[in-house]
Amino acid sequence: MHSKNLTLLTDLYELTMMQGYYDKQDNPTVIFDVFYRSNPFSSGYAIAAGLEQVIEYVKNLNFSYDDVDYLRSLHIFSEDFLQYLSGYHFTGSIYAIPEGSLIFPKEPILKVVAPIMEAQLVETAILNILNHQCLIATKSSRIVYAAGNTGVMEFGLRRAQGPDAGLYGARAAVIAGCVGTSCVLTGKLFDVPVMGTHAHSWIMSFPDEYTAFKAYADLYPEGCTLLVDTYDTLKSGVPNAIRVFQEMKDAGISPRKLGIRLDSGDLAYLSKKARKMLDEAGFEEATICASNDLDEYLIHDLKMQGAAIDSWGVGTNLITSKDCPSFGGVYKLAAIQNKNGEFEPKIKLSENTEKITNPGNKTVYRIYEKETGKMKADYICFVDEEINPEEDLLLFDPSETWKKTKMKAGTYTVREMMQPIFINGECVYTSPSVKEIAAYCRQEKDTLWDESKRLFNPHQMYIDLSPRLYEVKKQLLDRMSADD
């Protein structure tokens, strides 16, 4: 699962276009941008995830004999073209914003610079990988934010849309702040904590609830969390859990972790009642975990109601991103290299203004207020432009140009977000571990204003174009309008 050859994980039209370029002997170097148009969930931000899998995909790009034979069987490709594919390898360059970074609409999060045949082939798989992991990471971050200082565990494997969605969705969830996952394969492949207790079936397989709890505590005395809602939470489950906890204490057993899990009913009411019962029995250290179709909105409401819950197991709504099932990332041509080696900007027009692209060979700078360390704006410009923090910087909204902010010299800092990943076909980037990415993601979120973290009606970050990029875009629009 970790090193599959995904070369044929592409849409057929990528290959038919490749053959068209091949037949015309027209294979100029081009630039494609990956970006998205609006934040999912009406959020104030999104989180980059999936780059490591993009790297693995590109590294393993090659058409096997079986691949070529299959394509030959479709009877739509010439033998010359199939021979070209049999020797194919990626020779281009890729730049990207690192995983765990906060990202925003309409800015490039990944850029492919390659001969157009190569750039066309990788489109589908790159979008498939990034769209999924960015979506799940963003959803998970919102859930983690709602939970505040209580931990969130990813428990969604059995509800995910297939093995890869479960495996890599859990990876994205940990990047975004989940403390662990129930997916053992994710734990093995990415060295992240795996978590879980037992199911109702464990309880039901014993003659009674107490016996089931006792057997589990004997088996796992160091970490004993008991599921208390199989029969009656307050009349049976919690009292039986307390009985077992007391027997452990009397036997001199001091578990590293002791607790109960609630998986049904009114979690606010039951958790408060259970907390009172545990405390009165002398088990103030016992934690209460809750599960049962949770998402950021329900967790937010439960905390508003004073629920006595210490951790959350979130499954279906996280791993499927139930309320927003797609991220909306797109892959658009931004420039074509001419015979002089210069990149000529290209623009896509649309009657929907939000679908008009930003042309040219671009990069992204993040602007921070020097005093607070908080993000002020993202600044999209051409790669040969530089920002000098010792000079005034004018920021303006590219759509509503009258909205302007001047950052005075010395009051801000800048960071270029896009990093080289592949240069001329060679990978020059080493992916951090998932734990390192998660730590970086926490630091990233600390630079975001609280107003942009809100679940409801968050402040939207400013995404600005450099004056030069704005003018080039405007000239292209004017020229194309005149041609019409």
C-alpha positions as CSV (number, residue, x, y, z in Angstrom):
1,M,0.0,0.0,0.0
2,H,3.0,2.3,0.6
3,S,4.8,1.9,-2.7
4,K,2.2,1.0,-5.2
5,N,2.7,2.0,-8.9
6,L,-0.1,4.4,-9.5
7,T,0.9,5.4,-13.0
8,L,-2.5,4.4,-14.5
9,L,-4.4,6.2,-11.7
10,T,-5.2,8.9,-14.2
11,D,-8.2,10.0,-16.3
12,L,-8.2,8.6,-19.9
13,Y,-8.2,12.1,-21.4
14,E,-4.8,12.8,-19.8
15,L,-3.3,10.0,-22.0
16,T,-5.3,11.0,-25.1
17,M,-4.0,14.5,-24.8
18,M,-0.5,13.2,-24.3
19,Q,-0.7,11.3,-27.5
20,G,-1.9,14.5,-29.2
21,Y,1.1,16.4,-28.1
22,Y,3.3,13.5,-29.0
23,D,1.9,13.3,-32.6
24,K,2.3,17.0,-33.0
25,Q,5.9,16.9,-31.6
26,D,4.7,19.8,-29.5
27,N,5.9,19.4,-25.9
28,P,6.8,22.8,-24.4
29,T,7.6,23.2,-20.8
30,V,4.6,24.6,-18.9
31,I,3.5,25.5,-15.4
32,F,0.4,24.1,-13.8
33,D,-0.9,25.4,-10.4
34,V,-2.9,23.4,-7.9
35,F,-5.2,25.6,-5.9
36,Y,-8.7,25.7,-4.4
37,R,-11.3,28.4,-4.7
38,S,-13.1,28.5,-1.3
39,N,-12.5,27.1,2.2
40,P,-14.4,24.0,2.9
41,F,-17.0,24.1,5.8
42,S,-17.0,27.9,5.4
43,S,-13.9,27.8,7.5
44,G,-11.3,30.5,7.8
45,Y,-8.5,28.4,6.5
46,A,-7.5,24.9,5.3
47,I,-4.5,22.7,6.0
48,A,-2.1,21.2,3.5
49,A,-1.7,17.5,3.6
50,G,-0.7,14.7,1.3
51,L,2.6,15.9,-0.1
52,E,4.5,12.8,1.0
53,Q,2.1,10.6,-1.0
54,V,2.5,12.9,-4.0
55,I,6.3,12.4,-3.7
56,E,5.9,8.6,-3.6
57,Y,3.6,8.7,-6.6
58,V,6.0,10.8,-8.7
59,K,9.0,8.7,-7.7
60,N,7.2,5.5,-8.8
61,L,5.9,6.8,-12.1
62,N,6.6,4.3,-14.8
63,F,4.6,2.3,-17.3
64,S,5.1,-1.4,-16.8
65,Y,4.8,-4.0,-19.5
66,D,1.4,-4.9,-18.2
67,D,0.4,-1.2,-18.3
68,V,1.5,-0.8,-21.9
69,D,-0.2,-4.0,-22.9
70,Y,-3.5,-2.8,-21.3
71,L,-3.3,0.5,-23.1
72,R,-2.6,-1.3,-26.4
73,S,-5.7,-3.4,-25.8
74,L,-7.8,-0.2,-25.9
75,H,-6.9,0.3,-29.6
76,I,-6.7,4.1,-29.4
77,F,-3.0,4.6,-29.0
78,S,-0.3,4.3,-31.6
79,E,2.6,1.9,-31.3
80,D,5.1,4.8,-31.4
81,F,3.3,6.5,-28.5
82,L,3.2,3.3,-26.5
83,Q,6.9,2.9,-27.0
84,Y,7.4,6.4,-25.7
85,L,5.4,5.5,-22.6
86,S,7.4,2.4,-21.9
87,G,10.5,4.6,-21.3
88,Y,8.6,7.4,-19.5
89,H,9.9,9.0,-16.3
90,F,9.2,12.4,-14.8
91,T,11.8,15.0,-15.6
92,G,10.1,18.1,-14.4
93,S,10.2,20.2,-11.2
94,I,7.6,20.5,-8.5
95,Y,7.2,23.2,-5.8
96,A,4.8,23.0,-2.9
97,I,3.7,24.5,0.4
98,P,4.8,22.0,3.1
99,E,2.3,19.7,4.8
100,G,0.8,21.0,8.0
101,S,0.9,24.6,6.6
102,L,-2.2,26.7,6.7
103,I,-3.4,27.4,3.2
104,F,-6.0,29.7,1.7
105,P,-8.1,30.0,-1.4
106,K,-6.8,30.9,-4.9
107,E,-3.1,30.6,-4.0
108,P,-0.9,27.9,-5.5
109,I,-0.3,25.1,-3.0
110,L,1.6,23.0,-5.5
111,K,3.2,23.9,-8.8
112,V,4.3,21.6,-11.6
113,V,7.0,22.9,-14.1
114,A,7.5,20.2,-16.7
115,P,7.1,19.3,-20.4
116,I,3.3,19.5,-21.1
117,M,3.0,15.7,-21.7
118,E,4.5,15.0,-18.2
119,A,2.6,17.8,-16.5
120,Q,-0.6,16.5,-18.0
121,L,-0.2,12.9,-16.8
122,V,0.3,13.7,-13.1
123,E,-2.8,16.0,-12.8
124,T,-5.4,13.4,-11.8
125,A,-3.4,11.6,-9.1
126,I,-2.0,14.8,-7.6
127,L,-5.5,16.2,-7.2
128,N,-6.8,12.9,-5.9
129,I,-4.2,12.8,-3.2
130,L,-4.2,16.4,-2.1
131,N,-8.0,16.9,-2.3
132,H,-8.6,14.0,0.1
133,Q,-5.9,14.7,2.7
134,C,-6.3,18.5,2.7
135,L,-10.1,17.9,3.3
136,I,-9.7,15.5,6.2
137,A,-6.9,17.5,7.8
138,T,-9.1,20.7,7.7
139,K,-12.1,18.8,9.1
140,S,-10.0,17.3,11.8
141,S,-8.5,20.7,12.7
142,R,-12.0,22.1,13.2
143,I,-12.9,19.2,15.5
144,V,-9.7,19.6,17.5
145,Y,-10.4,23.3,17.9
146,A,-13.9,22.6,19.1
147,A,-12.5,20.1,21.7
148,G,-10.2,22.8,23.1
149,N,-7.8,21.3,25.6
150,T,-9.4,17.8,25.5
151,G,-7.9,15.2,23.1
152,V,-9.5,13.9,19.9
153,M,-9.0,10.4,18.7
154,E,-9.6,9.4,15.1
155,F,-11.9,6.3,15.1
156,G,-13.3,6.3,11.5
157,L,-11.6,3.4,9.7
158,R,-14.7,1.2,9.4
159,R,-16.7,4.0,8.0
160,A,-14.1,5.4,5.5
161,Q,-14.8,5.1,1.8
162,G,-12.2,2.3,1.3
163,P,-8.9,1.2,2.8
164,D,-6.8,4.1,1.4
165,A,-9.3,6.7,2.7
166,G,-9.1,5.1,6.1
167,L,-5.3,4.9,6.1
168,Y,-4.4,8.3,4.7
169,G,-7.4,10.0,6.3
170,A,-6.1,8.9,9.7
171,R,-2.7,10.3,8.7
172,A,-4.2,13.6,7.8
173,A,-6.2,13.7,11.1
174,V,-3.1,13.3,13.2
175,I,-1.3,16.0,11.2
176,A,-4.2,18.3,12.1
177,G,-4.0,17.6,15.8
178,C,-5.7,14.3,16.6
179,V,-3.8,12.6,19.4
180,G,-4.0,9.2,17.8
181,T,-6.0,6.8,15.6
182,S,-7.7,3.5,15.8
183,C,-6.1,2.4,12.5
184,V,-3.3,0.0,13.3
185,L,-1.8,0.2,9.8
186,T,-1.6,4.0,10.0
187,G,0.2,3.5,13.3
188,K,2.7,1.1,11.8
189,L,3.4,3.1,8.6
190,F,3.6,6.5,10.1
191,D,4.7,5.9,13.7
192,V,1.7,7.6,15.3
193,P,-0.2,6.5,18.5
194,V,-2.9,3.9,18.1
195,M,-5.8,3.9,20.5
196,G,-8.8,1.9,21.4
197,T,-10.6,-0.1,24.1
198,H,-13.3,-2.7,23.5
199,A,-16.7,-2.9,21.8
200,H,-20.2,-3.7,23.2
201,S,-19.7,-7.3,21.9
202,W,-17.0,-7.8,24.5
203,I,-19.5,-7.0,27.2
204,M,-22.2,-9.1,25.6
205,S,-20.0,-12.2,25.2
206,F,-19.7,-12.5,29.0
207,P,-22.5,-13.7,31.4
208,D,-22.7,-10.2,32.9
209,E,-21.3,-6.7,32.7
210,Y,-19.2,-6.9,35.8
211,T,-17.5,-10.1,34.7
212,A,-16.7,-8.5,31.3
213,F,-15.2,-5.4,33.0
214,K,-13.2,-7.5,35.4
215,A,-11.7,-9.7,32.6
216,Y,-10.7,-6.6,30.7
217,A,-9.1,-5.0,33.7
218,D,-7.1,-8.2,34.4
219,L,-5.9,-8.2,30.8
220,Y,-5.0,-4.5,30.6
221,P,-4.4,-3.2,34.1
222,E,-2.1,-0.4,32.9
223,G,-4.7,1.3,30.7
224,C,-8.2,0.4,31.6
225,T,-11.1,2.3,29.9
226,L,-14.4,0.6,30.1
227,L,-17.4,1.0,27.8
228,V,-20.3,1.6,30.2
229,D,-23.5,2.0,28.0
230,T,-24.2,-1.6,26.9
231,Y,-27.1,-2.0,29.2
232,D,-27.8,1.0,31.5
233,T,-25.1,3.6,31.8
234,L,-25.9,5.1,35.2
235,K,-27.6,2.1,36.9
236,S,-25.3,-0.6,35.7
237,G,-22.3,0.5,33.6
238,V,-20.8,3.2,35.8
239,P,-21.4,1.3,39.1
240,N,-19.8,-1.8,37.7
241,A,-16.8,0.2,36.4
242,I,-16.4,1.7,39.9
243,R,-16.6,-1.7,41.5
244,V,-13.7,-3.0,39.2
245,F,-11.7,0.2,39.8
246,Q,-12.0,-0.3,43.6
247,E,-10.9,-3.9,43.3
248,M,-7.9,-2.8,41.4
249,K,-7.0,-0.2,44.0
250,D,-7.5,-2.7,46.8
251,A,-5.1,-5.0,45.0
252,G,-2.5,-2.3,44.8
253,I,-2.8,-1.8,41.1
254,S,-2.2,1.8,39.9
255,P,-3.1,2.0,36.2
256,R,-1.4,4.5,34.0
257,K,-4.9,5.4,32.7
258,L,-8.3,4.7,34.2
259,G,-11.6,5.7,32.7
260,I,-14.9,5.0,31.1
261,R,-16.4,5.6,27.6
262,L,-19.9,6.8,26.7
263,D,-21.1,5.9,23.3
264,S,-24.9,6.7,23.4
265,G,-27.5,8.8,25.1
266,D,-27.4,12.4,26.1
267,L,-23.6,12.8,26.5
268,A,-23.8,16.1,28.4
269,Y,-26.2,14.7,31.0
270,L,-24.6,11.3,31.3
271,S,-21.1,12.6,31.6
272,K,-22.0,15.0,34.4
273,K,-23.8,12.3,36.3
274,A,-20.9,9.8,35.7
275,R,-18.3,12.4,36.8
276,K,-20.2,12.9,40.1
277,M,-20.4,9.2,40.7
278,L,-16.7,8.6,39.9
279,D,-15.6,11.5,42.1
280,E,-17.8,10.4,45.0
281,A,-16.2,7.0,44.8
282,G,-12.8,8.5,45.0
283,F,-11.8,8.1,41.4
284,E,-11.2,11.8,40.5
285,E,-8.4,10.7,38.2
286,A,-10.7,8.5,36.0
287,T,-11.3,10.1,32.6
288,I,-14.5,10.1,30.6
289,C,-14.3,9.6,26.9
290,A,-17.2,10.1,24.6
291,S,-18.0,8.9,21.1
292,N,-21.2,8.5,19.0
293,D,-21.5,10.5,15.7
294,L,-19.6,13.5,17.0
295,D,-18.4,16.4,14.9
296,E,-17.2,19.9,15.7
297,Y,-20.7,21.3,16.1
298,L,-21.9,18.7,18.6
299,I,-18.6,18.9,20.6
300,H,-19.0,22.7,20.7
301,D,-22.5,22.4,22.0
302,L,-21.6,19.7,24.6
303,K,-18.8,21.8,26.0
304,M,-21.2,24.8,26.1
305,Q,-23.5,22.6,28.2
306,G,-20.7,21.8,30.6
307,A,-20.2,18.2,29.6
308,A,-17.7,16.5,31.8
309,I,-15.8,14.9,28.9
310,D,-12.0,14.6,28.8
311,S,-11.5,13.1,25.4
312,W,-13.4,12.4,22.2
313,G,-13.5,9.5,19.8
314,V,-14.6,10.9,16.4
315,G,-15.3,8.6,13.5
316,T,-17.8,8.9,10.6
317,N,-18.1,12.6,10.5
318,L,-14.4,13.1,10.5
319,I,-13.1,10.4,8.2
320,T,-15.9,11.0,5.6
321,S,-16.1,14.8,6.0
322,K,-19.8,14.1,6.0
323,D,-21.0,17.7,5.7
324,C,-18.5,18.7,3.0
325,P,-17.4,15.7,0.9
326,S,-15.0,17.4,-1.5
327,F,-12.1,19.9,-1.2
328,G,-12.4,21.4,-4.6
329,G,-8.8,21.6,-5.6
330,V,-8.1,22.3,-9.3
331,Y,-5.1,22.0,-11.6
332,K,-4.8,24.9,-14.1
333,L,-2.3,25.9,-16.7
334,A,-0.6,29.2,-15.7
335,A,2.3,29.6,-18.2
336,I,4.0,28.2,-21.3
337,Q,7.7,28.6,-22.0
338,N,8.4,30.3,-25.3
339,K,11.4,29.7,-27.6
340,N,13.4,32.3,-25.7
341,G,13.0,30.3,-22.5
342,E,10.6,32.9,-21.0
343,F,7.3,31.8,-19.4
344,E,4.4,33.5,-21.1
345,P,1.5,33.9,-18.6
346,K,-1.8,32.1,-19.4
347,I,-5.2,32.8,-17.9
348,K,-8.5,30.9,-17.8
349,L,-11.6,33.1,-18.3
350,S,-15.0,32.3,-16.9
351,E,-18.4,34.0,-16.5
352,N,-17.9,33.2,-12.9
353,T,-15.3,35.7,-11.7
354,E,-14.1,33.3,-8.9
355,K,-13.0,30.9,-11.6
356,I,-10.7,33.3,-13.4
357,T,-7.1,32.1,-12.7
358,N,-4.0,34.0,-11.7
359,P,-1.5,33.8,-14.6
360,G,2.3,33.3,-14.7
361,N,5.1,31.6,-12.7
362,K,4.2,32.5,-9.2
363,T,5.2,32.0,-5.6
364,V,3.5,32.8,-2.2
365,Y,4.9,34.9,0.6
366,R,3.2,35.0,4.0
367,I,3.2,38.3,5.7
368,Y,3.3,38.5,9.6
369,E,2.8,41.3,12.0
370,K,6.2,41.7,13.6
371,E,4.7,42.8,17.0
372,T,2.2,39.9,17.4
373,G,3.7,37.2,15.1
374,K,0.2,36.7,13.6
375,M,-0.5,36.3,10.0
376,K,-1.6,39.5,8.2
377,A,-1.9,38.3,4.6
378,D,-0.7,35.9,1.9
379,Y,1.0,37.7,-1.0
380,I,1.0,36.1,-4.5
381,C,3.6,37.4,-6.8
382,F,6.0,36.3,-9.7
383,V,8.9,34.2,-8.6
384,D,11.4,36.9,-9.5
385,E,9.8,39.4,-7.2
386,E,11.2,40.0,-3.7
387,I,9.7,41.6,-0.6
388,N,11.9,43.9,1.5
389,P,10.5,44.2,5.0
390,E,12.4,47.4,5.4
391,E,10.2,49.0,2.8
392,D,6.5,49.8,2.9
393,L,4.3,47.1,1.5
394,L,0.9,47.9,0.0
395,L,-1.7,45.1,0.2
396,F,-4.9,45.3,-1.7
397,D,-7.8,43.0,-2.5
398,P,-7.6,41.8,-6.1
399,S,-11.4,41.8,-6.5
400,E,-12.3,44.8,-4.4
401,T,-9.3,46.9,-5.1
402,W,-10.5,49.8,-2.9
403,K,-9.7,47.6,0.1
404,K,-6.1,48.5,0.8
405,T,-3.7,48.1,3.7
406,K,-0.2,49.6,4.0
407,M,2.3,47.6,6.0
408,K,4.9,50.1,7.2
409,A,8.6,49.3,6.9
410,G,9.9,47.4,9.8
411,T,6.5,46.3,11.1
412,Y,6.2,43.0,9.3
413,T,8.2,39.9,8.5
414,V,7.8,37.6,5.4
415,R,8.3,33.9,4.7
416,E,8.2,32.3,1.3
417,M,5.8,29.4,1.5
418,M,6.6,27.3,-1.6
419,Q,9.6,25.0,-1.4
420,P,11.3,22.9,-4.1
421,I,10.3,19.3,-4.0
422,F,11.6,17.9,-7.4
423,I,14.1,19.7,-9.5
424,N,14.6,18.3,-13.1
425,G,13.1,14.9,-12.0
426,E,15.2,14.5,-8.9
427,C,13.5,14.7,-5.5
428,V,15.3,17.3,-3.4
429,Y,12.9,17.3,-0.4
430,T,12.9,15.0,2.6
431,S,9.4,14.6,4.1
432,P,9.3,15.1,7.9
433,S,7.7,12.5,10.1
434,V,4.0,12.7,10.7
435,K,4.7,13.7,14.3
436,E,7.0,16.5,13.1
437,I,4.4,17.7,10.7
438,A,1.8,17.7,13.4
439,A,4.1,19.8,15.7
440,Y,4.7,22.2,12.8
441,C,0.9,22.4,12.2
442,R,0.3,23.4,15.8
443,Q,2.9,26.2,15.4
444,E,1.2,27.3,12.2
445,K,-2.2,27.5,13.9
446,D,-0.7,29.6,16.7
447,T,0.1,32.3,14.1
448,L,-3.6,32.5,13.1
449,W,-5.8,35.1,14.6
450,D,-8.5,33.7,16.9
451,E,-11.1,35.4,14.8
452,S,-10.1,33.2,11.8
453,K,-10.4,30.0,13.9
454,R,-14.1,30.4,14.7
455,L,-16.4,27.6,13.7
456,F,-19.1,30.2,12.7
457,N,-18.5,33.2,10.4
458,P,-14.7,33.3,10.8
459,H,-12.7,36.2,9.6
460,Q,-11.2,35.4,6.1
461,M,-7.5,35.9,5.6
462,Y,-6.4,38.5,3.0
463,I,-5.0,37.0,-0.2
464,D,-3.3,39.7,-2.2
465,L,-1.7,39.9,-5.6
466,S,1.5,42.0,-6.1
467,P,0.9,45.1,-8.2
468,R,2.9,43.6,-11.0
469,L,0.9,40.4,-11.1
470,Y,-2.4,42.3,-10.8
471,E,-1.4,44.4,-13.8
472,V,-0.4,41.4,-15.9
473,K,-3.7,39.7,-15.1
474,K,-5.6,42.9,-15.9
475,Q,-3.8,43.3,-19.3
476,L,-4.6,39.7,-20.2
477,L,-8.2,40.1,-19.3
478,D,-8.4,43.4,-21.3
479,R,-6.7,41.8,-24.3
480,M,-9.0,38.8,-24.4
481,S,-12.1,41.0,-23.9
482,A,-10.9,43.1,-26.9
483,D,-10.4,40.0,-29.0
484,D,-14.0,39.0,-28.3
